[in-house]
């Protein structure tokens, strides 16, 4: 096999891998920051936000610091909300 045909085979291989990547990993736009990102075609449902936006919107919870996910908890007395006050 000569150098010219070897180079042609390399170009064909790179074009096929690019086509496969585009077919299996299509590109979409993040709804929040409008950046482009790739997802695998088998993922259901299709993601709507990129990894950066997903991390940014997670709850700021640190394990071992407090008992709840929330920064403050407030307990109200008097029954269920909207249930009226008992006499």
N, C-alpha and C positions, 0 to 999 in steps of 0.2 A: 504494500500500500504506500503510495507516494505522499508527500507532504500536502499537496493540494487537496487530495481527497480526504485526508485526515482532518484538515482544517474545515472542510465542508461538513464532515460528520460532527465535529465539535459545535459548529454553528447550528446544525439541525437539532442536536441534543439540547443546547441552551434554549432554543426557541420552543421545543416541546415542553421543557420544564417550566418555562414562563407561561405557556398556554395552560398547563396543568394547574399551576399556582393560581392563575386567574379564574379557572373553572372551579377549583375546590375552595379557594379563599377569596370570594368576591369582596369588593370594597364598598363601604357605605359611609355615610356622613353622620357624625354625632349631632343629636338634636340640640345639645346645649352649647357646645363650643365650636361647632361647624367644622371640626377637623375630620380628616379621612382616616378610617381604620379598617382592618380586614377581620373577617369572621369566617368560621368554617361553615360550609354549606349544609352540614348535618345539624347544626345548632337550631333548636326550636325552643322558643320563639327567637327570631332574629334580634340581636342586641340593638338598643336604640342609643346607647351612650358609650363613649370610649372608656378605656381603663382609668385614665386620669380623672374624668368626671365621676366615675363610679366610686373611686377611692375618696374623692372630695366630699361626696354626699353620704358617706357612711357615718353611723352614730359614733360620736367621740367617747367610746367606752373603753376603759382600760381594766383588764381583769385584775381583781384583787383590790381595787380602789372603790369601796362602797358596795352596797348590796343590790343596787338597781342600775338600770341603764341611764337613769335620769339624774340630773345634777341636784335637784331638790324634790322632796316629796312633801305633800301637805295633806293631812287627814281632816276631813270634814265630818262633823257629828250631825245626826238627825235623819238617818235613813238614806234611802237610795236617791240619787239626783232625779228631781221631777216627781218624786213619789209623794210629795206633800209632807207636812209635819204632823207627827202623831201627837195625840193629846192624852 
